[in-house]
């Protein structure tokens, strides 16, 4: 508790004593320690009450004692003896750490209450602590310990009681345990003893200090409801320790401020129908959660969270008889605002009767009124002052209330700026918009006020005493004193209720229910076994009482009790704070409890329909001085001594409203088949359909309507969203334009929500009858590229109704040869009438050409009137071997191949060359070429140098002319010889000749190539030349000195790049191991048509030689070759030596390297070998004999002479 609060309370006590000292006062006989502790725990004190200085005898019922938070009713009071009376009581002090005993003696004289301070110091103290089985101290046993116990069952819990008693030397001594009891047979006890005391006997008995004794408490309910009892520990011949017991749970039906007004229970809907959900009683500044269930609340589906009081809901696409809607506002503090112009202490605050204004009073007497009608931060709408506007004075405000005029408010106050003895509590009346009070009323001189409250109609002000038994009533309209209400014990708090009753909380938790018409007590309840209560409230429904205990000062939480007036038992217990309760409120539906406390968690909310913990708001940084809740229950204001001296909070209660069952019916339409009268294909028919109806008891919203296929049946108008009420039928126009024949089926589909409803339609379409003419439609033979056009009758309409011809066309569409040129569209052919078609034919290919004439009718394209159309394409189709025929000086005559790739015979009537005199065709004409045959014609140039001309080929049928250009061929050439690396023993040496030809146009024909190159005579011997492009021969193999000249000729159709040919031969050894390969200019190469020739020489390199230039080779050897006779005529004998056994080949080659004779696969044995040859068929000349085996070669010259 803050210093300010202590100071104020001390000031109130002094004022009370000071103002009453001249009339009533109390005196204690002892001046220092005035409590007699000799019969501990039975205390005594001597006192007397003086009235105008004379002792007055008081009765026991008028004496009260308070030990801190404990209220005590004395046990005995002696008569007045020698001017003094002795009061005796059992102490409730049980803290062994506190040696100072402080108490307040209160005596009631009439309606006045005088007080005296009692104190004493004692060294002998006791303590009784109750814990659970885990040694955790408990103050009560709530329903959570047992959970839910069904009738007939017995469920125990175990508690431990630890006793402590110290003598004057602080040594533990035994304590007398008299008994342990409960008040009902619902809770039964079983003594278990202690594990540290061998004596297991039941009370009465002595118990050891410091030891814990175990007791089982059995809960045995007889009905399925909640129960309340008290376990009382009786000890030391009169002391009591109470442990409240609560079993099962208190059930309170949830009633809410929030209420759904639309839709009502039993309402019927259809999926996707839009329905307004409307509600009232909600917190307007916070969202409302809307949800629905179809399984009695087992699961909920959220619809939305919205501000305001209505929501346009689209009904889900489900079917159920058990739909329930729920609107809900969870506890939530949405907005919090500090309302103040300064940081001075604010003592009181009050709402107007509608909760649209809020007025506060601070320590300087400044009254600020705030506008709450707008969202966001409230703004000041008025300033007023109890005293001067300069705020130079100080005032304590003990309450601020509005009257029922809605524009006036009353402040209860006392001045803090004048001496105590001169102070008088007052009421000040203010009008909205004015700065000063228009009326001030002083309360009685000796009346010290605690707070002011108003009744339900705001026309009466009740002034509650700080310490007294009398309550004063004034008119809140004109300030008239109405009456005083006196009670037989100190009045702690008072509350008004809507049912015409009031509830008074008296000292020692005596609750008096009074009739407001006369304030007579009509009922009462008492709970004398817990701390003294200081705050009370009654629920609007008159069933519940909220009761708040004073803090015990030991750091334990203050208890807040909810009492059920039907059973007069405690239904729920909460412990929100360690501070004293200031205000206790029920929400307007009596389902939530709001507690304001001075300290700790200062504002707490409890949902009385649930068992969950409180929702707590922080409150203030220092002591809270007042708390008020708005009339609608959705906001509160609180004041404090701290910088956040006035807080305004908007919130919602944890409330919900659930409707009764609602119904969602699935959409249905009559689904009998709709039958449409029959009609001919292609005719237009219209029908009005009225037999599609809604047979259900809910409306159907038809958002879309369409036929599934829309081919034969369709709606006259595009569908517009329509609502079909129960029993109502549609009236729709359907177009029936049959485009198919036979039975016609289609479904008229309606979309309603996410469901499609099908209504079947059935009818029949008669086919059309026609007679065909000119089938097929003949076009005859036509030269390719020529065009003919014919118009002929196609068909006759044999039906009794007209036939609508949309158009006709040749098919397939890709056809380029036939085309319908009728150009008639959407024409009616009457019964018996005929249709004529105009067709064009242009053949593009040879042979029979075919297509179809398709007549589209009746506005459809599925059924067509078809007639074949055909013609024959004729003409000459020639393919030539050359697109351009070129000539070179070396070849005068060339051939041109002609190929007939057509399907008819071609007659070549003649060949002409333009201009005349340059070329001549040698092949005579006319001649005939059948399909797929080829002919060759010869053309010769008549001049030495070829000129440019054109060959004209005339062919029939259809007189086809083809032009072939004639002219000279020119090119430029690059010839290349490579770098070749070979071993000296290599008999397969290849020297390729590479060419690169640059030409404007291809020669495309056989021509010759002649060339020569030089090489060291000992390094290479040519044997042959080859080419993949044509025939190749060696034309020269001569030696001059060490130079060998090799000549060759190739006849072929050469590429523009590649290898012309390959010279093949045998490698040798000489004094050098390499030689250049050099082209000579002795031959013309490609002849005179080559305008430029470049040569690139190569090189022949012998590898695999030792330093002494010996051949690196195997040990196999052929040697000593002898030919006898030589020169030879007909027969020769060839002798040679070999150092191996195997096979060998013998070849005879002329001087050009051409092989003229060959014996393959002769057997060779080690030593001398002899072979006979017949050379009679070989002409005279110089030849070379070669013996070859396993990469070994041996040669010898042979001369044949005749």
Secondary structure as UniProt FT lines:
FT   HELIX           3..20
FT   TURN            21..23
FT   STRAND          24..28
FT   STRAND          36..39
FT   TURN            40..41
FT   STRAND          42..51
FT   TURN            52..53
FT   STRAND          54..56
FT   HELIX           60..62
FT   STRAND          63..67
FT   TURN            68..69
FT   STRAND          70..72
FT   STRAND          76..77
FT   TURN            82..83
FT   STRAND          84..90
FT   TURN            96..97
FT   STRAND          100..109
FT   TURN            110..111
FT   STRAND          112..121
FT   STRAND          125..132
FT   TURN            133..134
FT   STRAND          140..141
FT   HELIX           143..145
FT   TURN            151..152
FT   STRAND          155..166
FT   TURN            168..169
FT   STRAND          175..181
FT   STRAND          187..193
FT   STRAND          205..207
FT   TURN            209..210
FT   STRAND          212..219
FT   STRAND          227..235
FT   TURN            236..238
FT   STRAND          239..247
FT   STRAND          259..262
FT   TURN            265..266
FT   STRAND          268..270
FT   TURN            271..272
FT   STRAND          274..280
FT   TURN            284..285
FT   STRAND          288..293
FT   TURN            296..297
FT   STRAND          301..306
FT   STRAND          310..314
FT   STRAND          320..329
FT   STRAND          332..338
FT   STRAND          346..351
FT   TURN            353..354
FT   STRAND          357..362
FT   TURN            363..364
FT   STRAND          366..371
FT   STRAND          379..385
FT   TURN            389..390
FT   STRAND          395..402
FT   TURN            404..405
FT   STRAND          408..415
FT   HELIX           420..422
FT   STRAND          426..431
FT   TURN            432..433
FT   STRAND          439..442
FT   TURN            445..446
FT   STRAND          449..454
FT   TURN            456..457
FT   STRAND          460..465
FT   STRAND          470..475
FT   TURN            476..478
FT   STRAND          481..486
FT   STRAND          491..496
FT   TURN            498..499
FT   STRAND          501..506
FT   TURN            507..509
FT   STRAND          510..515
FT   TURN            516..519
FT   STRAND          520..526
FT   STRAND          533..538
FT   TURN            540..541
FT   STRAND          544..549
FT   STRAND          558..564
FT   TURN            565..568
FT   STRAND          569..577
FT   STRAND          581..586
FT   TURN            588..589
FT   STRAND          592..597
FT   STRAND          603..607
FT   TURN            608..609
FT   STRAND          615..617
FT   STRAND          624..629
FT   TURN            631..632
FT   STRAND          635..640
FT   STRAND          646..652
FT   STRAND          655..658
FT   STRAND          662..665
FT   STRAND          674..675
FT   STRAND          679..680
FT   TURN            681..682
FT   STRAND          685..689
FT   STRAND          700..702
FT   STRAND          704..707
FT   STRAND          713..715
FT   STRAND          722..724
FT   TURN            726..727
FT   STRAND          732..736
FT   STRAND          742..752
FT   TURN            753..754
FT   STRAND          755..766
FT   STRAND          770..772
FT   STRAND          777..783
FT   TURN            784..785
FT   STRAND          788..797
FT   STRAND          803..811
FT   TURN            813..814
FT   STRAND          818..820
FT   STRAND          827..829
FT   TURN            831..832
FT   STRAND          834..841
FT   STRAND          847..857
FT   TURN            858..859
FT   STRAND          864..874
FT   STRAND          878..880
FT   STRAND          884..888
FT   TURN            889..890
FT   STRAND          893..900
FT   STRAND          906..914
FT   TURN            916..917
FT   STRAND          919..921
FT   STRAND          927..929
FT   TURN            931..932
FT   STRAND          934..941
FT   STRAND          949..956
FT   TURN            957..959
FT   STRAND          960..968
FT   STRAND          971..977
FT   STRAND          979..983
FT   TURN            984..985
FT   STRAND          989..999
FT   STRAND          1007..1016
FT   TURN            1017..1019
FT   STRAND          1020..1026
FT   TURN            1028..1029
FT   STRAND          1030..1040
FT   TURN            1041..1042
FT   STRAND          1043..1052
FT   STRAND          1057..1067
FT   STRAND          1074..1079
FT   TURN            1088..1089
FT   STRAND          1090..1096
FT   STRAND          1098..1103
FT   TURN            1107..1108
FT   STRAND          1118..1124
FT   STRAND          1131..1138
FT   STRAND          1142..1149
FT   TURN            1151..1152
FT   STRAND          1155..1164
FT   STRAND          1167..1174
FT   TURN            1176..1177
FT   STRAND          1181..1189
FT   TURN            1190..1191
FT   STRAND          1192..1200
//
